Amino acid sequence: MDEPRSQIQSFYKDKTIFITGASGFMGKVLVEKLLYSCSDLNKIYVLMRAKRGRSFDNRLEDIFKLPLFQRIRTEKPQVLKKVIPFNGDICSDNLGLTDEQCEHLMNEVNVVFHCAATLRLEAKLKDAVEMNMVKY
């Protein structure tokens, strides 16, 4: 017999989520927690960019190899397929996404988490504001 769902698990059931900053500390923790605790969600789109010679999709693979995702790899490996990376950058117009990708996200996404941020304390204020605030 299945355990009853919590209110949070019920809320996320069949939901599609979009996350910026999924490669950062808080973003990784959020993705892991959603996948593990709310496994009935539909899918998670993550905005990622190429960095240090690694493509956006290779960076996602690298994230899933971290110890943080060990319990998912062991107990629920199938939920990793629910994470779909989009190549983009929060500092670009329309997050660096195509018009088709933007339309797709607008029609499908139920919940957005904006976790992308710059942690460079010496950054210029203008650059930090652009990085830490999404333009619509």
A tleap script that builds the chain and sets N, CA, C and O, in Angstrom:
source leaprc.protein.ff14SB
mol = sequence {
  NMET ASP GLU PRO ARG SER GLN ILE GLN SER
  PHE TYR LYS ASP LYS THR ILE PHE ILE THR
  GLY ALA SER GLY PHE MET GLY LYS VAL LEU
  VAL GLU LYS LEU LEU TYR SER CYS SER ASP
  LEU ASN LYS ILE TYR VAL LEU MET ARG ALA
  LYS ARG GLY ARG SER PHE ASP ASN ARG LEU
  GLU ASP ILE PHE LYS LEU PRO LEU PHE GLN
  ARG ILE ARG THR GLU LYS PRO GLN VAL LEU
  LYS LYS VAL ILE PRO PHE ASN GLY ASP ILE
  CYS SER ASP ASN LEU GLY LEU THR ASP GLU
  GLN CYS GLU HIE LEU MET ASN GLU VAL ASN
  VAL VAL PHE HIE CYS ALA ALA THR LEU ARG
  LEU GLU ALA LYS LEU LYS ASP ALA VAL GLU
  MET ASN MET VAL LYS CTYR
}
set mol.1.N position { 0.840 -1.191 0.000 }
set mol.1.CA position { 0.000 0.000 0.000 }
set mol.1.C position { 0.879 1.245 0.000 }
set mol.1.O position { 1.844 1.329 0.759 }
set mol.2.N position { 0.548 2.198 -0.840 }
set mol.2.CA position { 1.314 3.441 -0.928 }
set mol.2.C position { 1.074 4.311 0.289 }
set mol.2.O position { -0.017 4.335 0.858 }
set mol.3.N position { 2.125 5.025 0.672 }
set mol.3.CA position { 1.984 5.995 1.756 }
set mol.3.C position { 1.170 7.185 1.241 }
set mol.3.O position { 1.251 7.524 0.061 }
set mol.4.N position { 0.393 7.815 2.114 }
set mol.4.CA position { -0.343 9.001 1.665 }
set mol.4.C position { 0.629 10.126 1.313 }
set mol.4.O position { 1.699 10.252 1.908 }
set mol.5.N position { 0.241 10.923 0.351 }
set mol.5.CA position { 1.072 12.049 -0.077 }
set mol.5.C position { 0.911 13.223 0.875 }
set mol.5.O position { -0.161 13.458 1.431 }
set mol.6.N position { 2.011 13.954 1.048 }
set mol.6.CA position { 1.938 15.209 1.795 }
set mol.6.C position { 1.271 16.252 0.897 }
set mol.6.O position { 1.063 16.016 -0.293 }
set mol.7.N position { 0.939 17.399 1.475 }
set mol.7.CA position { 0.364 18.488 0.672 }
set mol.7.C position { 1.343 18.948 -0.400 }
set mol.7.O position { 0.940 19.272 -1.517 }
set mol.8.N position { 2.618 18.978 -0.060 }
set mol.8.CA position { 3.632 19.404 -1.027 }
set mol.8.C position { 3.733 18.389 -2.162 }
set mol.8.O position { 3.765 18.770 -3.332 }
set mol.9.N position { 3.783 17.107 -1.828 }
set mol.9.CA position { 3.839 16.081 -2.867 }
set mol.9.C position { 2.596 16.128 -3.753 }
set mol.9.O position { 2.691 15.949 -4.967 }
set mol.10.N position { 1.463 16.363 -3.167 }
set mol.10.CA position { 0.222 16.473 -3.945 }
set mol.10.C position { 0.269 17.680 -4.873 }
set mol.10.O position { -0.168 17.604 -6.021 }
set mol.11.N position { 0.795 18.785 -4.378 }
set mol.11.CA position { 0.885 19.991 -5.201 }
set mol.11.C position { 1.755 19.746 -6.430 }
set mol.11.O position { 1.381 20.136 -7.536 }
set mol.12.N position { 2.899 19.111 -6.254 }
set mol.12.CA position { 3.852 18.928 -7.360 }
set mol.12.C position { 3.508 17.762 -8.280 }
set mol.12.O position { 4.137 17.608 -9.327 }
set mol.13.N position { 2.534 16.945 -7.919 }
set mol.13.CA position { 2.151 15.815 -8.777 }
set mol.13.C position { 1.772 16.330 -10.167 }
set mol.13.O position { 0.920 17.208 -10.305 }
set mol.14.N position { 2.412 15.777 -11.182 }
set mol.14.CA position { 2.163 16.097 -12.592 }
set mol.14.C position { 2.508 17.537 -12.983 }
set mol.14.O position { 2.128 17.982 -14.066 }
set mol.15.N position { 3.210 18.261 -12.137 }
set mol.15.CA position { 3.608 19.633 -12.455 }
set mol.15.C position { 4.900 19.632 -13.277 }
set mol.15.O position { 5.726 18.726 -13.164 }
set mol.16.N position { 5.052 20.664 -14.100 }
set mol.16.CA position { 6.278 20.902 -14.846 }
set mol.16.C position { 6.938 22.139 -14.250 }
set mol.16.O position { 6.290 23.162 -14.028 }
set mol.17.N position { 8.231 22.025 -13.997 }
set mol.17.CA position { 8.976 23.047 -13.264 }
set mol.17.C position { 10.099 23.576 -14.146 }
set mol.17.O position { 10.687 22.830 -14.929 }
set mol.18.N position { 10.390 24.856 -14.017 }
set mol.18.CA position { 11.522 25.479 -14.707 }
set mol.18.C position { 12.437 26.081 -13.649 }
set mol.18.O position { 11.983 26.827 -12.781 }
set mol.19.N position { 13.733 25.755 -13.722 }
set mol.19.CA position { 14.688 26.228 -12.720 }
set mol.19.C position { 15.874 26.902 -13.404 }
set mol.19.O position { 16.504 26.327 -14.292 }
set mol.20.N position { 16.168 28.127 -12.978 }
set mol.20.CA position { 17.434 28.758 -13.359 }
set mol.20.C position { 18.408 28.517 -12.213 }
set mol.20.O position { 17.999 28.401 -11.058 }
set mol.21.N position { 19.673 28.442 -12.528 }
set mol.21.CA position { 20.674 28.262 -11.481 }
set mol.21.C position { 20.732 26.847 -10.930 }
set mol.21.O position { 21.165 26.646 -9.796 }
set mol.22.N position { 20.309 25.872 -11.706 }
set mol.22.CA position { 20.292 24.477 -11.231 }
set mol.22.C position { 21.695 23.928 -10.999 }
set mol.22.O position { 21.854 22.921 -10.310 }
set mol.23.N position { 22.708 24.567 -11.559 }
set mol.23.CA position { 24.076 24.082 -11.360 }
set mol.23.C position { 24.733 24.690 -10.127 }
set mol.23.O position { 25.836 24.292 -9.753 }
set mol.24.N position { 24.070 25.645 -9.498 }
set mol.24.CA position { 24.589 26.244 -8.276 }
set mol.24.C position { 24.233 25.417 -7.061 }
set mol.24.O position { 23.500 24.434 -7.164 }
set mol.25.N position { 24.746 25.811 -5.917 }
set mol.25.CA position { 24.530 25.047 -4.690 }
set mol.25.C position { 23.044 24.857 -4.387 }
set mol.25.O position { 22.576 23.728 -4.239 }
set mol.26.N position { 22.316 25.944 -4.299 }
set mol.26.CA position { 20.889 25.846 -3.951 }
set mol.26.C position { 20.093 25.161 -5.059 }
set mol.26.O position { 19.157 24.411 -4.779 }
set mol.27.N position { 20.459 25.413 -6.305 }
set mol.27.CA position { 19.765 24.784 -7.424 }
set mol.27.C position { 19.906 23.277 -7.415 }
set mol.27.O position { 18.932 22.562 -7.651 }
set mol.28.N position { 21.105 22.783 -7.147 }
set mol.28.CA position { 21.331 21.332 -7.093 }
set mol.28.C position { 20.519 20.705 -5.959 }
set mol.28.O position { 19.908 19.650 -6.134 }
set mol.29.N position { 20.519 21.356 -4.808 }
set mol.29.CA position { 19.756 20.846 -3.663 }
set mol.29.C position { 18.264 20.825 -4.006 }
set mol.29.O position { 17.573 19.860 -3.682 }
set mol.30.N position { 17.770 21.862 -4.648 }
set mol.30.CA position { 16.360 21.934 -5.031 }
set mol.30.C position { 16.000 20.815 -6.010 }
set mol.30.O position { 14.990 20.136 -5.828 }
set mol.31.N position { 16.813 20.620 -7.038 }
set mol.31.CA position { 16.540 19.569 -8.025 }
set mol.31.C position { 16.512 18.205 -7.350 }
set mol.31.O position { 15.605 17.409 -7.595 }
set mol.32.N position { 17.499 17.930 -6.504 }
set mol.32.CA position { 17.551 16.629 -5.830 }
set mol.32.C position { 16.326 16.426 -4.951 }
set mol.32.O position { 15.716 15.357 -4.977 }
set mol.33.N position { 15.965 17.429 -4.182 }
set mol.33.CA position { 14.830 17.305 -3.265 }
set mol.33.C position { 13.519 17.104 -4.029 }
set mol.33.O position { 12.695 16.276 -3.641 }
set mol.34.N position { 13.328 17.851 -5.102 }
set mol.34.CA position { 12.119 17.685 -5.899 }
set mol.34.C position { 12.049 16.299 -6.524 }
set mol.34.O position { 11.006 15.647 -6.480 }
set mol.35.N position { 13.161 15.844 -7.108 }
set mol.35.CA position { 13.168 14.529 -7.752 }
set mol.35.C position { 12.942 13.402 -6.747 }
set mol.35.O position { 12.227 12.443 -7.035 }
set mol.36.N position { 13.543 13.519 -5.587 }
set mol.36.CA position { 13.445 12.441 -4.608 }
set mol.36.C position { 12.102 12.455 -3.880 }
set mol.36.O position { 11.446 11.420 -3.763 }
set mol.37.N position { 11.701 13.610 -3.399 }
set mol.37.CA position { 10.508 13.694 -2.546 }
set mol.37.C position { 9.213 13.884 -3.326 }
set mol.37.O position { 8.138 13.539 -2.834 }
set mol.38.N position { 9.303 14.419 -4.516 }
set mol.38.CA position { 8.114 14.683 -5.336 }
set mol.38.C position { 8.278 14.000 -6.690 }
set mol.38.O position { 8.145 14.631 -7.738 }
set mol.39.N position { 8.564 12.725 -6.651 }
set mol.39.CA position { 8.898 11.964 -7.860 }
set mol.39.C position { 7.763 11.888 -8.870 }
set mol.39.O position { 7.988 11.520 -10.023 }
set mol.40.N position { 6.553 12.229 -8.458 }
set mol.40.CA position { 5.417 12.209 -9.379 }
set mol.40.C position { 5.297 13.487 -10.202 }
set mol.40.O position { 4.337 13.645 -10.956 }
set mol.41.N position { 6.254 14.396 -10.067 }
set mol.41.CA position { 6.217 15.588 -10.908 }
set mol.41.C position { 6.368 15.156 -12.367 }
set mol.41.O position { 6.859 14.064 -12.652 }
set mol.42.N position { 5.945 16.013 -13.275 }
set mol.42.CA position { 5.997 15.670 -14.697 }
set mol.42.C position { 7.428 15.761 -15.227 }
set mol.42.O position { 7.983 14.772 -15.706 }
set mol.43.N position { 8.014 16.947 -15.139 }
set mol.43.CA position { 9.399 17.136 -15.577 }
set mol.43.C position { 9.943 18.428 -15.006 }
set mol.43.O position { 9.209 19.286 -14.517 }
set mol.44.N position { 11.267 18.534 -15.088 }
set mol.44.CA position { 11.958 19.747 -14.640 }
set mol.44.C position { 12.826 20.228 -15.798 }
set mol.44.O position { 13.717 19.512 -16.254 }
set mol.45.N position { 12.562 21.440 -16.268 }
set mol.45.CA position { 13.442 22.073 -17.242 }
set mol.45.C position { 14.462 22.884 -16.459 }
set mol.45.O position { 14.106 23.599 -15.523 }
set mol.46.N position { 15.735 22.773 -16.844 }
set mol.46.CA position { 16.783 23.560 -16.194 }
set mol.46.C position { 17.498 24.385 -17.251 }
set mol.46.O position { 17.828 23.885 -18.326 }
set mol.47.N position { 17.730 25.640 -16.941 }
set mol.47.CA position { 18.479 26.528 -17.824 }
set mol.47.C position { 19.947 26.410 -17.461 }
set mol.47.O position { 20.339 26.678 -16.325 }
set mol.48.N position { 20.759 26.006 -18.432 }
set mol.48.CA position { 22.194 25.847 -18.189 }
set mol.48.C position { 22.951 26.391 -19.384 }
set mol.48.O position { 22.427 26.458 -20.496 }
set mol.49.N position { 24.190 26.778 -19.136 }
set mol.49.CA position { 25.042 27.240 -20.225 }
set mol.49.C position { 26.315 26.419 -20.234 }
set mol.49.O position { 26.681 25.783 -19.245 }
set mol.50.N position { 26.974 26.450 -21.371 }
set mol.50.CA position { 28.283 25.812 -21.449 }
set mol.50.C position { 29.239 26.594 -20.556 }
set mol.50.O position { 29.129 27.815 -20.437 }
set mol.51.N position { 30.171 25.889 -19.932 }
set mol.51.CA position { 31.093 26.554 -19.014 }
set mol.51.C position { 32.354 25.714 -18.880 }
set mol.51.O position { 32.289 24.490 -18.763 }
set mol.52.N position { 33.487 26.374 -18.898 }
set mol.52.CA position { 34.787 25.708 -18.743 }
set mol.52.C position { 34.960 24.530 -19.698 }
set mol.52.O position { 35.440 23.464 -19.312 }
set mol.53.N position { 34.563 24.740 -20.945 }
set mol.53.CA position { 34.736 23.714 -21.958 }
set mol.53.C position { 33.748 22.568 -21.895 }
set mol.53.O position { 33.888 21.599 -22.641 }
set mol.54.N position { 32.753 22.650 -21.027 }
set mol.54.CA position { 31.747 21.587 -20.897 }
set mol.54.C position { 30.420 22.108 -21.461 }
set mol.54.O position { 29.985 23.213 -21.137 }
set mol.55.N position { 29.793 21.298 -22.304 }
set mol.55.CA position { 28.495 21.687 -22.853 }
set mol.55.C position { 27.444 21.683 -21.747 }
set mol.55.O position { 27.655 21.108 -20.680 }
set mol.56.N position { 26.325 22.321 -22.010 }
set mol.56.CA position { 25.270 22.403 -20.990 }
set mol.56.C position { 24.757 21.019 -20.612 }
set mol.56.O position { 24.498 20.765 -19.436 }
set mol.57.N position { 24.605 20.117 -21.583 }
set mol.57.CA position { 24.094 18.792 -21.242 }
set mol.57.C position { 25.140 17.935 -20.534 }
set mol.57.O position { 24.787 17.103 -19.699 }
set mol.58.N position { 26.431 18.127 -20.856 }
set mol.58.CA position { 27.488 17.421 -20.120 }
set mol.58.C position { 27.576 17.914 -18.685 }
set mol.58.O position { 27.861 17.137 -17.774 }
set mol.59.N position { 27.334 19.197 -18.483 }
set mol.59.CA position { 27.346 19.737 -17.118 }
set mol.59.C position { 26.233 19.113 -16.284 }
set mol.59.O position { 26.423 18.851 -15.096 }
set mol.60.N position { 25.075 18.874 -16.894 }
set mol.60.CA position { 23.981 18.225 -16.170 }
set mol.60.C position { 24.378 16.796 -15.801 }
set mol.60.O position { 24.124 16.358 -14.679 }
set mol.61.N position { 24.986 16.078 -16.714 }
set mol.61.CA position { 25.466 14.718 -16.417 }
set mol.61.C position { 26.451 14.742 -15.254 }
set mol.61.O position { 26.405 13.880 -14.377 }
set mol.62.N position { 27.338 15.730 -15.252 }
set mol.62.CA position { 28.319 15.859 -14.162 }
set mol.62.C position { 27.624 16.083 -12.816 }
set mol.62.O position { 28.038 15.531 -11.796 }
set mol.63.N position { 26.583 16.884 -12.824 }
set mol.63.CA position { 25.836 17.165 -11.589 }
set mol.63.C position { 25.235 15.879 -11.038 }
set mol.63.O position { 25.289 15.632 -9.834 }
set mol.64.N position { 24.668 15.067 -11.910 }
set mol.64.CA position { 24.026 13.823 -11.465 }
set mol.64.C position { 25.021 12.805 -10.925 }
set mol.64.O position { 24.618 11.844 -10.269 }
set mol.65.N position { 26.304 12.994 -11.186 }
set mol.65.CA position { 27.338 12.092 -10.661 }
set mol.65.C position { 27.790 12.487 -9.253 }
set mol.65.O position { 28.538 11.747 -8.614 }
set mol.66.N position { 27.346 13.633 -8.772 }
set mol.66.CA position { 27.755 14.109 -7.453 }
set mol.66.C position { 27.163 13.233 -6.341 }
set mol.66.O position { 26.113 12.617 -6.526 }
set mol.67.N position { 27.843 13.181 -5.181 }
set mol.67.CA position { 27.315 12.420 -4.041 }
set mol.67.C position { 25.898 12.843 -3.635 }
set mol.67.O position { 25.133 12.022 -3.129 }
set mol.68.N position { 25.550 14.087 -3.847 }
set mol.68.CA position { 24.212 14.588 -3.524 }
set mol.68.C position { 23.121 13.749 -4.180 }
set mol.68.O position { 22.048 13.578 -3.600 }
set mol.69.N position { 23.373 13.226 -5.369 }
set mol.69.CA position { 22.375 12.475 -6.120 }
set mol.69.C position { 22.501 10.963 -5.948 }
set mol.69.O position { 21.856 10.205 -6.672 }
set mol.70.N position { 23.328 10.515 -4.991 }
set mol.70.CA position { 23.544 9.085 -4.799 }
set mol.70.C position { 22.257 8.338 -4.468 }
set mol.70.O position { 22.001 7.275 -5.033 }
set mol.71.N position { 21.442 8.878 -3.560 }
set mol.71.CA position { 20.227 8.144 -3.190 }
set mol.71.C position { 19.258 8.046 -4.367 }
set mol.71.O position { 18.526 7.063 -4.483 }
set mol.72.N position { 19.247 9.042 -5.228 }
set mol.72.CA position { 18.400 8.959 -6.419 }
set mol.72.C position { 18.954 7.913 -7.384 }
set mol.72.O position { 18.202 7.093 -7.912 }
set mol.73.N position { 20.265 7.939 -7.614 }
set mol.73.CA position { 20.872 6.947 -8.512 }
set mol.73.C position { 20.619 5.525 -8.004 }
set mol.73.O position { 20.463 4.597 -8.798 }
set mol.74.N position { 20.580 5.360 -6.687 }
set mol.74.CA position { 20.377 4.040 -6.085 }
set mol.74.C position { 18.903 3.636 -6.039 }
set mol.74.O position { 18.555 2.514 -6.407 }
set mol.75.N position { 18.051 4.531 -5.596 }
set mol.75.CA position { 16.657 4.190 -5.321 }
set mol.75.C position { 15.665 4.544 -6.428 }
set mol.75.O position { 14.674 3.840 -6.618 }
set mol.76.N position { 15.928 5.640 -7.164 }
set mol.76.CA position { 14.958 6.123 -8.158 }
set mol.76.C position { 15.658 6.645 -9.414 }
set mol.76.O position { 15.401 7.777 -9.823 }
set mol.77.N position { 16.523 5.863 -10.030 }
set mol.77.CA position { 17.299 6.392 -11.166 }
set mol.77.C position { 16.431 6.869 -12.327 }
set mol.77.O position { 16.860 7.730 -13.094 }
set mol.78.N position { 15.238 6.337 -12.470 }
set mol.78.CA position { 14.369 6.706 -13.584 }
set mol.78.C position { 13.947 8.171 -13.527 }
set mol.78.O position { 13.636 8.754 -14.566 }
set mol.79.N position { 13.929 8.784 -12.335 }
set mol.79.CA position { 13.469 10.176 -12.241 }
set mol.79.C position { 14.479 11.161 -12.836 }
set mol.79.O position { 14.124 12.299 -13.143 }
set mol.80.N position { 15.720 10.737 -12.996 }
set mol.80.CA position { 16.718 11.629 -13.601 }
set mol.80.C position { 16.339 11.980 -15.037 }
set mol.80.O position { 16.729 13.032 -15.544 }
set mol.81.N position { 15.586 11.110 -15.687 }
set mol.81.CA position { 15.145 11.362 -17.063 }
set mol.81.C position { 14.126 12.490 -17.138 }
set mol.81.O position { 13.829 12.991 -18.222 }
set mol.82.N position { 13.591 12.889 -15.993 }
set mol.82.CA position { 12.599 13.968 -15.959 }
set mol.82.C position { 13.246 15.347 -16.053 }
set mol.82.O position { 12.548 16.345 -16.230 }
set mol.83.N position { 14.569 15.410 -15.936 }
set mol.83.CA position { 15.276 16.693 -15.992 }
set mol.83.C position { 15.742 16.938 -17.424 }
set mol.83.O position { 16.477 16.135 -17.998 }
set mol.84.N position { 15.306 18.055 -17.986 }
set mol.84.CA position { 15.610 18.392 -19.372 }
set mol.84.C position { 16.356 19.728 -19.399 }
set mol.84.O position { 15.800 20.758 -19.019 }
set mol.85.N position { 17.613 19.711 -19.848 }
set mol.85.CA position { 18.372 20.957 -19.885 }
set mol.85.C position { 18.058 21.788 -21.131 }
set mol.85.O position { 17.886 21.252 -22.226 }
set mol.86.N position { 17.988 23.090 -20.941 }
set mol.86.CA position { 17.882 24.040 -22.042 }
set mol.86.C position { 19.149 24.883 -22.023 }
set mol.86.O position { 19.559 25.382 -20.975 }
set mol.87.N position { 19.762 25.036 -23.183 }
set mol.87.CA position { 20.949 25.862 -23.300 }
set mol.87.C position { 20.531 27.322 -23.285 }
set mol.87.O position { 19.780 27.770 -24.150 }
set mol.88.N position { 21.023 28.063 -22.295 }
set mol.88.CA position { 20.669 29.468 -22.211 }
set mol.88.C position { 21.498 30.178 -21.165 }
set mol.88.O position { 22.370 29.584 -20.531 }
set mol.89.N position { 21.214 31.460 -20.991 }
set mol.89.CA position { 21.964 32.295 -20.062 }
set mol.89.C position { 21.034 33.378 -19.543 }
set mol.89.O position { 20.386 34.072 -20.327 }
set mol.90.N position { 20.965 33.526 -18.227 }
set mol.90.CA position { 20.021 34.496 -17.669 }
set mol.90.C position { 20.360 35.942 -18.015 }
set mol.90.O position { 19.506 36.820 -17.887 }
set mol.91.N position { 21.588 36.205 -18.451 }
set mol.91.CA position { 21.970 37.569 -18.818 }
set mol.91.C position { 21.611 37.903 -20.268 }
set mol.91.O position { 21.790 39.042 -20.701 }
set mol.92.N position { 21.113 36.935 -21.010 }
set mol.92.CA position { 20.741 37.149 -22.409 }
set mol.92.C position { 19.261 37.474 -22.520 }
set mol.92.O position { 18.465 37.100 -21.659 }
set mol.93.N position { 18.904 38.170 -23.585 }
set mol.93.CA position { 17.487 38.422 -23.847 }
set mol.93.C position { 16.768 37.084 -23.965 }
set mol.93.O position { 17.304 36.130 -24.529 }
set mol.94.N position { 15.561 37.021 -23.434 }
set mol.94.CA position { 14.767 35.783 -23.430 }
set mol.94.C position { 15.549 34.598 -22.885 }
set mol.94.O position { 15.321 33.455 -23.282 }
set mol.95.N position { 16.476 34.881 -21.969 }
set mol.95.CA position { 17.297 33.850 -21.323 }
set mol.95.C position { 18.155 33.074 -22.327 }
set mol.95.O position { 18.640 31.984 -22.023 }
set mol.96.N position { 18.338 33.636 -23.512 }
set mol.96.CA position { 19.130 32.959 -24.545 }
set mol.96.C position { 18.373 31.838 -25.225 }
set mol.96.O position { 18.967 31.022 -25.929 }
set mol.97.N position { 17.070 31.791 -25.021 }
set mol.97.CA position { 16.239 30.728 -25.596 }
set mol.97.C position { 15.634 31.191 -26.920 }
set mol.97.O position { 15.472 32.388 -27.158 }
set mol.98.N position { 15.305 30.233 -27.771 }
set mol.98.CA position { 14.632 30.548 -29.029 }
set mol.98.C position { 13.183 30.918 -28.731 }
set mol.98.O position { 12.671 30.648 -27.645 }
set mol.99.N position { 12.534 31.534 -29.704 }
set mol.99.CA position { 11.119 31.872 -29.544 }
set mol.99.C position { 10.288 30.615 -29.307 }
set mol.99.O position { 9.346 30.621 -28.515 }
set mol.100.N position { 10.648 29.538 -30.005 }
set mol.100.CA position { 9.919 28.277 -29.850 }
set mol.100.C position { 10.090 27.718 -28.433 }
set mol.100.O position { 9.129 27.238 -27.831 }
set mol.101.N position { 11.312 27.783 -27.908 }
set mol.101.CA position { 11.553 27.289 -26.548 }
set mol.101.C position { 10.783 28.132 -25.529 }
set mol.101.O position { 10.189 27.590 -24.597 }
set mol.102.N position { 10.792 29.441 -25.704 }
set mol.102.CA position { 10.052 30.320 -24.797 }
set mol.102.C position { 8.558 30.000 -24.831 }
set mol.102.O position { 7.913 29.909 -23.786 }
set mol.103.N position { 8.022 29.831 -26.019 }
set mol.103.CA position { 6.599 29.494 -26.163 }
set mol.103.C position { 6.295 28.154 -25.499 }
set mol.103.O position { 5.280 28.005 -24.818 }
set mol.104.N position { 7.175 27.187 -25.701 }
set mol.104.CA position { 7.010 25.861 -25.092 }
set mol.104.C position { 6.974 25.981 -23.567 }
set mol.104.O position { 6.100 25.404 -22.920 }
set mol.105.N position { 7.908 26.720 -23.000 }
set mol.105.CA position { 7.959 26.881 -21.540 }
set mol.105.C position { 6.716 27.608 -21.030 }
set mol.105.O position { 6.140 27.221 -20.014 }
set mol.106.N position { 6.307 28.655 -21.733 }
set mol.106.CA position { 5.128 29.413 -21.290 }
set mol.106.C position { 3.878 28.545 -21.288 }
set mol.106.O position { 3.007 28.714 -20.435 }
set mol.107.N position { 3.784 27.621 -22.233 }
set mol.107.CA position { 2.599 26.772 -22.330 }
set mol.107.C position { 2.632 25.579 -21.388 }
set mol.107.O position { 1.581 25.037 -21.046 }
set mol.108.N position { 3.815 25.162 -20.964 }
set mol.108.CA position { 3.916 23.912 -20.217 }
set mol.108.C position { 4.272 24.069 -18.739 }
set mol.108.O position { 3.856 23.251 -17.919 }
set mol.109.N position { 5.030 25.096 -18.389 }
set mol.109.CA position { 5.555 25.213 -17.030 }
set mol.109.C position { 4.499 25.721 -16.053 }
set mol.109.O position { 3.763 26.668 -16.332 }
set mol.110.N position { 4.452 25.052 -14.889 }
set mol.110.CA position { 3.525 25.443 -13.823 }
set mol.110.C position { 4.211 26.220 -12.704 }
set mol.110.O position { 3.590 27.069 -12.065 }
set mol.111.N position { 5.499 25.929 -12.464 }
set mol.111.CA position { 6.236 26.516 -11.342 }
set mol.111.C position { 7.615 26.936 -11.826 }
set mol.111.O position { 8.279 26.190 -12.546 }
set mol.112.N position { 8.048 28.132 -11.431 }
set mol.112.CA position { 9.386 28.626 -11.776 }
set mol.112.C position { 10.161 28.905 -10.496 }
set mol.112.O position { 9.653 29.539 -9.571 }
set mol.113.N position { 11.406 28.419 -10.459 }
set mol.113.CA position { 12.341 28.749 -9.387 }
set mol.113.C position { 13.518 29.481 -10.014 }
set mol.113.O position { 14.224 28.921 -10.852 }
set mol.114.N position { 13.729 30.720 -9.614 }
set mol.114.CA position { 14.871 31.487 -10.107 }
set mol.114.C position { 15.966 31.414 -9.045 }
set mol.114.O position { 15.940 32.151 -8.059 }
set mol.115.N position { 16.922 30.521 -9.257 }
set mol.115.CA position { 18.015 30.313 -8.301 }
set mol.115.C position { 19.340 30.827 -8.827 }
set mol.115.O position { 20.338 30.790 -8.108 }
set mol.116.N position { 19.377 31.303 -10.055 }
set mol.116.CA position { 20.635 31.776 -10.632 }
set mol.116.C position { 21.059 33.070 -9.952 }
set mol.116.O position { 20.236 33.941 -9.669 }
set mol.117.N position { 22.341 33.177 -9.699 }
set mol.117.CA position { 22.878 34.375 -9.051 }
set mol.117.C position { 24.383 34.416 -9.234 }
set mol.117.O position { 25.029 33.398 -9.483 }
set mol.118.N position { 24.912 35.593 -9.108 }
set mol.118.CA position { 26.361 35.710 -9.074 }
set mol.118.C position { 26.787 35.804 -7.615 }
set mol.118.O position { 26.130 36.451 -6.800 }
set mol.119.N position { 27.872 35.162 -7.310 }
set mol.119.CA position { 28.397 35.196 -5.948 }
set mol.119.C position { 29.684 36.003 -5.866 }
set mol.119.O position { 30.329 36.058 -4.819 }
set mol.120.N position { 30.051 36.627 -6.977 }
set mol.120.CA position { 31.267 37.441 -6.996 }
set mol.120.C position { 31.004 38.758 -6.272 }
set mol.120.O position { 30.295 39.627 -6.778 }
set mol.121.N position { 31.575 38.888 -5.104 }
set mol.121.CA position { 31.334 40.090 -4.314 }
set mol.121.C position { 31.994 41.325 -4.903 }
set mol.121.O position { 31.596 42.451 -4.604 }
set mol.122.N position { 33.008 41.115 -5.743 }
set mol.122.CA position { 33.693 42.252 -6.343 }
set mol.122.C position { 33.061 42.675 -7.667 }
set mol.122.O position { 33.560 43.588 -8.324 }
set mol.123.N position { 31.970 42.021 -8.066 }
set mol.123.CA position { 31.307 42.340 -9.331 }
set mol.123.C position { 30.732 43.757 -9.282 }
set mol.123.O position { 30.353 44.259 -8.224 }
set mol.124.N position { 30.679 44.381 -10.454 }
set mol.124.CA position { 30.042 45.689 -10.547 }
set mol.124.C position { 28.561 45.540 -10.225 }
set mol.124.O position { 27.950 44.523 -10.551 }
set mol.125.N position { 27.989 46.544 -9.591 }
set mol.125.CA position { 26.580 46.486 -9.196 }
set mol.125.C position { 25.681 46.218 -10.399 }
set mol.125.O position { 24.762 45.402 -10.315 }
set mol.126.N position { 25.933 46.891 -11.509 }
set mol.126.CA position { 25.123 46.699 -12.718 }
set mol.126.C position { 25.159 45.238 -13.152 }
set mol.126.O position { 24.118 44.667 -13.476 }
set mol.127.N position { 26.337 44.628 -13.164 }
set mol.127.CA position { 26.469 43.223 -13.566 }
set mol.127.C position { 25.769 42.300 -12.581 }
set mol.127.O position { 25.114 41.340 -12.987 }
set mol.128.N position { 25.902 42.581 -11.293 }
set mol.128.CA position { 25.243 41.747 -10.280 }
set mol.128.C position { 23.728 41.827 -10.388 }
set mol.128.O position { 23.044 40.814 -10.241 }
set mol.129.N position { 23.200 43.009 -10.641 }
set mol.129.CA position { 21.759 43.182 -10.790 }
set mol.129.C position { 21.274 42.409 -12.024 }
set mol.129.O position { 20.257 41.719 -11.960 }
set mol.130.N position { 22.000 42.523 -13.148 }
set mol.130.CA position { 21.607 41.795 -14.355 }
set mol.130.C position { 21.610 40.288 -14.126 }
set mol.130.O position { 20.716 39.586 -14.599 }
set mol.131.N position { 22.600 39.794 -13.411 }
set mol.131.CA position { 22.729 38.353 -13.164 }
set mol.131.C position { 21.677 37.857 -12.186 }
set mol.131.O position { 21.145 36.759 -12.355 }
set mol.132.N position { 21.374 38.639 -11.180 }
set mol.132.CA position { 20.529 38.168 -10.083 }
set mol.132.C position { 19.045 38.465 -10.284 }
set mol.132.O position { 18.222 37.993 -9.500 }
set mol.133.N position { 18.685 39.219 -11.293 }
set mol.133.CA position { 17.277 39.544 -11.531 }
set mol.133.C position { 16.920 39.173 -12.950 }
set mol.133.O position { 17.609 39.569 -13.890 }
set mol.134.N position { 15.864 38.428 -13.113 }
set mol.134.CA position { 15.407 38.027 -14.444 }
set mol.134.C position { 14.605 39.167 -15.042 }
set mol.134.O position { 13.754 39.758 -14.376 }
set mol.135.N position { 14.885 39.476 -16.313 }
set mol.135.CA position { 14.139 40.526 -17.022 }
set mol.135.C position { 12.993 39.887 -17.792 }
set mol.135.O position { 13.183 38.892 -18.491 }
set mol.136.N position { 11.799 40.468 -17.658 }
set mol.136.CA position { 10.645 39.976 -18.412 }
set mol.136.C position { 10.150 41.042 -19.326 }
set mol.136.O position { 9.180 40.830 -20.054 }
savepdb mol mol.pdb
quit
